[in-house]
Amino acid sequence: MPLFKKRTVGKPGEWYYCLEHKKVEEGPDCPNKDRFGPYASRPEAEQAMETARERNLQWENDPRWHDAPAGERDDG
């Protein structure tokens, strides 16, 4: 077991949304797997979950991302 925890270093002014703690943080305090970002501003990071929801909805409704049966695919 390591004696020292490796800290992820961020740049000042980078904002993240921590998925585990459900909060905005300046600089990455939590591991990559637990956060969205970086964002350019705190308000952008505060909207991270809404942005993700909107992007997921766009992806779910994009016909290019759904598998079509063989011969019916439109790569148009």
Backbone as XML, in Angstrom:
<?xml version="1.0"?>
<chain id="A" units="angstrom">
  <residue number="1" name="MET">
    <atom name="N" x="0.845" y="-1.181" z="0.000"/>
    <atom name="CA" x="0.000" y="0.000" z="0.000"/>
    <atom name="C" x="0.891" y="1.245" z="0.000"/>
  </residue>
  <residue number="2" name="PRO">
    <atom name="N" x="0.601" y="2.223" z="-0.864"/>
    <atom name="CA" x="1.449" y="3.408" z="-0.927"/>
    <atom name="C" x="1.333" y="4.264" z="0.333"/>
  </residue>
  <residue number="3" name="LEU">
    <atom name="N" x="2.445" y="4.891" z="0.657"/>
    <atom name="CA" x="2.449" y="5.757" z="1.834"/>
    <atom name="C" x="1.818" y="7.115" z="1.548"/>
  </residue>
  <residue number="4" name="PHE">
    <atom name="N" x="1.936" y="7.562" z="0.292"/>
    <atom name="CA" x="1.416" y="8.872" z="-0.061"/>
    <atom name="C" x="0.408" y="8.734" z="-1.185"/>
  </residue>
  <residue number="5" name="LYS">
    <atom name="N" x="-0.698" y="9.430" z="-1.051"/>
    <atom name="CA" x="-1.711" y="9.428" z="-2.087"/>
    <atom name="C" x="-1.283" y="10.397" z="-3.185"/>
  </residue>
  <residue number="6" name="LYS">
    <atom name="N" x="-1.272" y="9.920" z="-4.423"/>
    <atom name="CA" x="-0.912" y="10.782" z="-5.548"/>
    <atom name="C" x="-2.063" y="11.751" z="-5.801"/>
  </residue>
  <residue number="7" name="ARG">
    <atom name="N" x="-1.764" y="13.013" z="-5.767"/>
    <atom name="CA" x="-2.786" y="14.040" z="-5.960"/>
    <atom name="C" x="-2.818" y="14.467" z="-7.422"/>
  </residue>
  <residue number="8" name="THR">
    <atom name="N" x="-4.008" y="14.553" z="-7.963"/>
    <atom name="CA" x="-4.187" y="15.026" z="-9.326"/>
    <atom name="C" x="-4.073" y="16.537" z="-9.319"/>
  </residue>
  <residue number="9" name="VAL">
    <atom name="N" x="-3.217" y="17.062" z="-10.157"/>
    <atom name="CA" x="-2.971" y="18.500" z="-10.180"/>
    <atom name="C" x="-3.756" y="19.127" z="-11.325"/>
  </residue>
  <residue number="10" name="GLY">
    <atom name="N" x="-4.448" y="20.194" z="-11.022"/>
    <atom name="CA" x="-5.205" y="20.912" z="-12.034"/>
    <atom name="C" x="-4.669" y="22.317" z="-12.198"/>
  </residue>
  <residue number="11" name="LYS">
    <atom name="N" x="-5.230" y="23.009" z="-13.142"/>
    <atom name="CA" x="-4.836" y="24.393" z="-13.396"/>
    <atom name="C" x="-5.831" y="25.319" z="-12.708"/>
  </residue>
  <residue number="12" name="PRO">
    <atom name="N" x="-5.366" y="26.431" z="-12.176"/>
    <atom name="CA" x="-6.301" y="27.391" z="-11.590"/>
    <atom name="C" x="-7.316" y="27.847" z="-12.638"/>
  </residue>
  <residue number="13" name="GLY">
    <atom name="N" x="-8.545" y="27.966" z="-12.226"/>
    <atom name="CA" x="-9.593" y="28.391" z="-13.150"/>
    <atom name="C" x="-10.295" y="27.250" z="-13.848"/>
  </residue>
  <residue number="14" name="GLU">
    <atom name="N" x="-9.850" y="26.015" z="-13.635"/>
    <atom name="CA" x="-10.551" y="24.856" z="-14.183"/>
    <atom name="C" x="-11.578" y="24.397" z="-13.149"/>
  </residue>
  <residue number="15" name="TRP">
    <atom name="N" x="-12.783" y="24.174" z="-13.601"/>
    <atom name="CA" x="-13.860" y="23.762" z="-12.718"/>
    <atom name="C" x="-14.331" y="22.367" z="-13.097"/>
  </residue>
  <residue number="16" name="TYR">
    <atom name="N" x="-14.707" y="21.593" z="-12.085"/>
    <atom name="CA" x="-15.163" y="20.223" z="-12.274"/>
    <atom name="C" x="-16.440" y="19.999" z="-11.486"/>
  </residue>
  <residue number="17" name="TYR">
    <atom name="N" x="-17.202" y="18.989" z="-11.911"/>
    <atom name="CA" x="-18.360" y="18.563" z="-11.142"/>
    <atom name="C" x="-18.058" y="17.168" z="-10.638"/>
  </residue>
  <residue number="18" name="CYS">
    <atom name="N" x="-18.046" y="16.996" z="-9.318"/>
    <atom name="CA" x="-17.756" y="15.700" z="-8.717"/>
    <atom name="C" x="-19.037" y="14.891" z="-8.634"/>
  </residue>
  <residue number="19" name="LEU">
    <atom name="N" x="-19.035" y="13.718" z="-9.276"/>
    <atom name="CA" x="-20.206" y="12.847" z="-9.297"/>
    <atom name="C" x="-20.435" y="12.157" z="-7.956"/>
  </residue>
  <residue number="20" name="GLU">
    <atom name="N" x="-19.386" y="11.933" z="-7.224"/>
    <atom name="CA" x="-19.506" y="11.247" z="-5.933"/>
    <atom name="C" x="-20.042" y="12.187" z="-4.856"/>
  </residue>
  <residue number="21" name="HIS">
    <atom name="N" x="-19.502" y="13.391" z="-4.803"/>
    <atom name="CA" x="-19.902" y="14.345" z="-3.757"/>
    <atom name="C" x="-21.022" y="15.274" z="-4.203"/>
  </residue>
  <residue number="22" name="LYS">
    <atom name="N" x="-21.355" y="15.228" z="-5.508"/>
    <atom name="CA" x="-22.414" y="16.058" z="-6.080"/>
    <atom name="C" x="-22.178" y="17.541" z="-5.808"/>
  </residue>
  <residue number="23" name="LYS">
    <atom name="N" x="-20.947" y="17.965" z="-6.111"/>
    <atom name="CA" x="-20.603" y="19.367" z="-5.893"/>
    <atom name="C" x="-19.583" y="19.831" z="-6.929"/>
  </residue>
  <residue number="24" name="VAL">
    <atom name="N" x="-19.509" y="21.147" z="-7.065"/>
    <atom name="CA" x="-18.555" y="21.774" z="-7.978"/>
    <atom name="C" x="-17.264" y="22.009" z="-7.212"/>
  </residue>
  <residue number="25" name="GLU">
    <atom name="N" x="-16.141" y="21.782" z="-7.884"/>
    <atom name="CA" x="-14.840" y="22.012" z="-7.248"/>
    <atom name="C" x="-13.908" y="22.694" z="-8.235"/>
  </residue>
  <residue number="26" name="GLU">
    <atom name="N" x="-13.081" y="23.574" z="-7.716"/>
    <atom name="CA" x="-12.080" y="24.221" z="-8.564"/>
    <atom name="C" x="-10.824" y="23.373" z="-8.510"/>
  </residue>
  <residue number="27" name="GLY">
    <atom name="N" x="-10.361" y="22.985" z="-9.663"/>
    <atom name="CA" x="-9.230" y="22.066" z="-9.704"/>
    <atom name="C" x="-9.731" y="20.674" z="-9.367"/>
  </residue>
  <residue number="28" name="PRO">
    <atom name="N" x="-9.109" y="19.662" z="-9.881"/>
    <atom name="CA" x="-9.601" y="18.304" z="-9.645"/>
    <atom name="C" x="-9.231" y="17.796" z="-8.254"/>
  </residue>
  <residue number="29" name="ASP">
    <atom name="N" x="-10.189" y="17.773" z="-7.348"/>
    <atom name="CA" x="-9.955" y="17.203" z="-6.019"/>
    <atom name="C" x="-10.222" y="15.706" z="-6.002"/>
  </residue>
  <residue number="30" name="CYS">
    <atom name="N" x="-11.084" y="15.251" z="-6.881"/>
    <atom name="CA" x="-11.474" y="13.837" z="-6.911"/>
    <atom name="C" x="-10.895" y="13.157" z="-8.151"/>
  </residue>
  <residue number="31" name="PRO">
    <atom name="N" x="-10.831" y="11.831" z="-8.145"/>
    <atom name="CA" x="-10.265" y="11.095" z="-9.285"/>
    <atom name="C" x="-11.073" y="11.310" z="-10.570"/>
  </residue>
  <residue number="32" name="ASN">
    <atom name="N" x="-10.423" y="11.106" z="-11.712"/>
    <atom name="CA" x="-11.061" y="11.270" z="-13.028"/>
    <atom name="C" x="-12.367" y="10.509" z="-13.138"/>
  </residue>
  <residue number="33" name="LYS">
    <atom name="N" x="-12.398" y="9.306" z="-12.612"/>
    <atom name="CA" x="-13.578" y="8.460" z="-12.753"/>
    <atom name="C" x="-14.798" y="9.029" z="-12.044"/>
  </residue>
  <residue number="34" name="ASP">
    <atom name="N" x="-14.597" y="9.982" z="-11.149"/>
    <atom name="CA" x="-15.690" y="10.540" z="-10.356"/>
    <atom name="C" x="-16.049" y="11.969" z="-10.722"/>
  </residue>
  <residue number="35" name="ARG">
    <atom name="N" x="-15.632" y="12.441" z="-11.891"/>
    <atom name="CA" x="-15.920" y="13.841" z="-12.184"/>
    <atom name="C" x="-16.135" y="14.111" z="-13.669"/>
  </residue>
  <residue number="36" name="PHE">
    <atom name="N" x="-16.830" y="15.215" z="-13.937"/>
    <atom name="CA" x="-16.994" y="15.767" z="-15.277"/>
    <atom name="C" x="-16.156" y="17.031" z="-15.329"/>
  </residue>
  <residue number="37" name="GLY">
    <atom name="N" x="-15.575" y="17.324" z="-16.474"/>
    <atom name="CA" x="-14.830" y="18.569" z="-16.622"/>
    <atom name="C" x="-13.525" y="18.328" z="-17.331"/>
  </residue>
  <residue number="38" name="PRO">
    <atom name="N" x="-12.747" y="19.335" z="-17.508"/>
    <atom name="CA" x="-12.857" y="20.662" z="-16.904"/>
    <atom name="C" x="-13.832" y="21.568" z="-17.651"/>
  </residue>
  <residue number="39" name="TYR">
    <atom name="N" x="-14.387" y="22.515" z="-16.917"/>
    <atom name="CA" x="-15.247" y="23.556" z="-17.446"/>
    <atom name="C" x="-14.533" y="24.890" z="-17.271"/>
  </residue>
  <residue number="40" name="ALA">
    <atom name="N" x="-14.876" y="25.852" z="-18.100"/>
    <atom name="CA" x="-14.211" y="27.150" z="-18.071"/>
    <atom name="C" x="-14.682" y="28.034" z="-16.919"/>
  </residue>
  <residue number="41" name="SER">
    <atom name="N" x="-15.878" y="27.740" z="-16.380"/>
    <atom name="CA" x="-16.410" y="28.582" z="-15.317"/>
    <atom name="C" x="-17.203" y="27.753" z="-14.315"/>
  </residue>
  <residue number="42" name="ARG">
    <atom name="N" x="-17.396" y="28.316" z="-13.146"/>
    <atom name="CA" x="-18.189" y="27.645" z="-12.107"/>
    <atom name="C" x="-19.633" y="27.412" z="-12.575"/>
  </residue>
  <residue number="43" name="PRO">
    <atom name="N" x="-20.298" y="28.421" z="-13.190"/>
    <atom name="CA" x="-21.674" y="28.178" z="-13.654"/>
    <atom name="C" x="-21.781" y="27.027" z="-14.663"/>
  </residue>
  <residue number="44" name="GLU">
    <atom name="N" x="-20.791" y="26.900" z="-15.543"/>
    <atom name="CA" x="-20.786" y="25.771" z="-16.486"/>
    <atom name="C" x="-20.717" y="24.446" z="-15.734"/>
  </residue>
  <residue number="45" name="ALA">
    <atom name="N" x="-19.850" y="24.371" z="-14.743"/>
    <atom name="CA" x="-19.709" y="23.145" z="-13.956"/>
    <atom name="C" x="-20.979" y="22.852" z="-13.168"/>
  </residue>
  <residue number="46" name="GLU">
    <atom name="N" x="-21.661" y="23.895" z="-12.691"/>
    <atom name="CA" x="-22.904" y="23.700" z="-11.947"/>
    <atom name="C" x="-23.989" y="23.094" z="-12.826"/>
  </residue>
  <residue number="47" name="GLN">
    <atom name="N" x="-23.893" y="23.309" z="-14.139"/>
    <atom name="CA" x="-24.873" y="22.775" z="-15.086"/>
    <atom name="C" x="-24.448" y="21.433" z="-15.683"/>
  </residue>
  <residue number="48" name="ALA">
    <atom name="N" x="-23.413" y="20.823" z="-15.143"/>
    <atom name="CA" x="-22.844" y="19.595" z="-15.727"/>
    <atom name="C" x="-23.868" y="18.478" z="-15.882"/>
  </residue>
  <residue number="49" name="MET">
    <atom name="N" x="-24.681" y="18.251" z="-14.877"/>
    <atom name="CA" x="-25.642" y="17.146" z="-14.953"/>
    <atom name="C" x="-26.728" y="17.443" z="-15.986"/>
  </residue>
  <residue number="50" name="GLU">
    <atom name="N" x="-27.171" y="18.682" z="-16.070"/>
    <atom name="CA" x="-28.171" y="19.052" z="-17.076"/>
    <atom name="C" x="-27.574" y="18.934" z="-18.480"/>
  </residue>
  <residue number="51" name="THR">
    <atom name="N" x="-26.341" y="19.365" z="-18.646"/>
    <atom name="CA" x="-25.666" y="19.242" z="-19.942"/>
    <atom name="C" x="-25.558" y="17.769" z="-20.338"/>
  </residue>
  <residue number="52" name="ALA">
    <atom name="N" x="-25.189" y="16.920" z="-19.387"/>
    <atom name="CA" x="-25.077" y="15.480" z="-19.665"/>
    <atom name="C" x="-26.442" y="14.901" z="-20.040"/>
  </residue>
  <residue number="53" name="ARG">
    <atom name="N" x="-27.494" y="15.307" z="-19.338"/>
    <atom name="CA" x="-28.849" y="14.837" z="-19.643"/>
    <atom name="C" x="-29.242" y="15.215" z="-21.068"/>
  </residue>
  <residue number="54" name="GLU">
    <atom name="N" x="-28.980" y="16.467" z="-21.437"/>
    <atom name="CA" x="-29.318" y="16.934" z="-22.786"/>
    <atom name="C" x="-28.533" y="16.179" z="-23.853"/>
  </residue>
  <residue number="55" name="ARG">
    <atom name="N" x="-27.252" y="15.969" z="-23.617"/>
    <atom name="CA" x="-26.427" y="15.240" z="-24.592"/>
    <atom name="C" x="-26.860" y="13.788" z="-24.704"/>
  </residue>
  <residue number="56" name="ASN">
    <atom name="N" x="-27.221" y="13.162" z="-23.596"/>
    <atom name="CA" x="-27.707" y="11.778" z="-23.641"/>
    <atom name="C" x="-28.996" y="11.684" z="-24.438"/>
  </residue>
  <residue number="57" name="LEU">
    <atom name="N" x="-29.895" y="12.644" z="-24.256"/>
    <atom name="CA" x="-31.150" y="12.654" z="-24.995"/>
    <atom name="C" x="-30.895" y="12.823" z="-26.488"/>
  </residue>
  <residue number="58" name="GLN">
    <atom name="N" x="-29.977" y="13.722" z="-26.845"/>
    <atom name="CA" x="-29.621" y="13.896" z="-28.260"/>
    <atom name="C" x="-29.060" y="12.596" z="-28.829"/>
  </residue>
  <residue number="59" name="TRP">
    <atom name="N" x="-28.201" y="11.941" z="-28.072"/>
    <atom name="CA" x="-27.594" y="10.701" z="-28.541"/>
    <atom name="C" x="-28.645" y="9.609" z="-28.704"/>
  </residue>
  <residue number="60" name="GLU">
    <atom name="N" x="-29.548" y="9.507" z="-27.744"/>
    <atom name="CA" x="-30.578" y="8.464" z="-27.810"/>
    <atom name="C" x="-31.508" y="8.655" z="-29.003"/>
  </residue>
  <residue number="61" name="ASN">
    <atom name="N" x="-31.682" y="9.894" z="-29.441"/>
    <atom name="CA" x="-32.578" y="10.177" z="-30.554"/>
    <atom name="C" x="-31.866" y="10.349" z="-31.885"/>
  </residue>
  <residue number="62" name="ASP">
    <atom name="N" x="-30.582" y="10.110" z="-31.920"/>
    <atom name="CA" x="-29.804" y="10.244" z="-33.148"/>
    <atom name="C" x="-29.813" y="8.907" z="-33.883"/>
  </residue>
  <residue number="63" name="PRO">
    <atom name="N" x="-30.441" y="8.834" z="-35.057"/>
    <atom name="CA" x="-30.535" y="7.556" z="-35.772"/>
    <atom name="C" x="-29.178" y="6.992" z="-36.193"/>
  </residue>
  <residue number="64" name="ARG">
    <atom name="N" x="-28.156" y="7.831" z="-36.253"/>
    <atom name="CA" x="-26.834" y="7.321" z="-36.640"/>
    <atom name="C" x="-26.233" y="6.413" z="-35.575"/>
  </residue>
  <residue number="65" name="TRP">
    <atom name="N" x="-26.741" y="6.471" z="-34.343"/>
    <atom name="CA" x="-26.156" y="5.689" z="-33.254"/>
    <atom name="C" x="-26.921" y="4.411" z="-32.957"/>
  </residue>
  <residue number="66" name="HIS">
    <atom name="N" x="-27.983" y="4.167" z="-33.687"/>
    <atom name="CA" x="-28.769" y="2.962" z="-33.448"/>
    <atom name="C" x="-28.465" y="1.923" z="-34.511"/>
  </residue>
  <residue number="67" name="ASP">
    <atom name="N" x="-28.331" y="0.681" z="-34.089"/>
    <atom name="CA" x="-28.059" y="-0.399" z="-35.029"/>
    <atom name="C" x="-29.324" y="-0.719" z="-35.812"/>
  </residue>
  <residue number="68" name="ALA">
    <atom name="N" x="-29.193" y="-0.727" z="-37.119"/>
    <atom name="CA" x="-30.300" y="-1.107" z="-37.982"/>
    <atom name="C" x="-30.068" y="-2.539" z="-38.450"/>
  </residue>
  <residue number="69" name="PRO">
    <atom name="N" x="-31.137" y="-3.257" z="-38.704"/>
    <atom name="CA" x="-30.973" y="-4.613" z="-39.232"/>
    <atom name="C" x="-30.177" y="-4.591" z="-40.539"/>
  </residue>
  <residue number="70" name="ALA">
    <atom name="N" x="-29.492" y="-5.686" z="-40.830"/>
    <atom name="CA" x="-28.646" y="-5.777" z="-42.027"/>
    <atom name="C" x="-29.434" y="-5.386" z="-43.261"/>
  </residue>
  <residue number="71" name="GLY">
    <atom name="N" x="-28.858" y="-4.565" z="-44.113"/>
    <atom name="CA" x="-29.497" y="-4.147" z="-45.351"/>
    <atom name="C" x="-30.404" y="-2.943" z="-45.203"/>
  </residue>
  <residue number="72" name="GLU">
    <atom name="N" x="-30.695" y="-2.522" z="-43.981"/>
    <atom name="CA" x="-31.593" y="-1.389" z="-43.775"/>
    <atom name="C" x="-30.869" y="-0.160" z="-43.268"/>
  </residue>
  <residue number="73" name="ARG">
    <atom name="N" x="-29.571" y="-0.233" z="-43.219"/>
    <atom name="CA" x="-28.797" y="0.875" z="-42.673"/>
    <atom name="C" x="-28.699" y="2.013" z="-43.677"/>
  </residue>
  <residue number="74" name="ASP">
    <atom name="N" x="-28.889" y="3.222" z="-43.195"/>
    <atom name="CA" x="-28.797" y="4.413" z="-44.048"/>
    <atom name="C" x="-27.602" y="5.227" z="-43.564"/>
  </residue>
  <residue number="75" name="ASP">
    <atom name="N" x="-26.482" y="5.128" z="-44.269"/>
    <atom name="CA" x="-25.271" y="5.857" z="-43.869"/>
    <atom name="C" x="-25.264" y="7.264" z="-44.440"/>
  </residue>
  <residue number="76" name="GLY">
    <atom name="N" x="-26.321" y="7.638" z="-45.154"/>
    <atom name="CA" x="-26.510" y="8.889" z="-45.829"/>
    <atom name="C" x="-25.655" y="9.957" z="-45.451"/>
  </residue>
</chain>
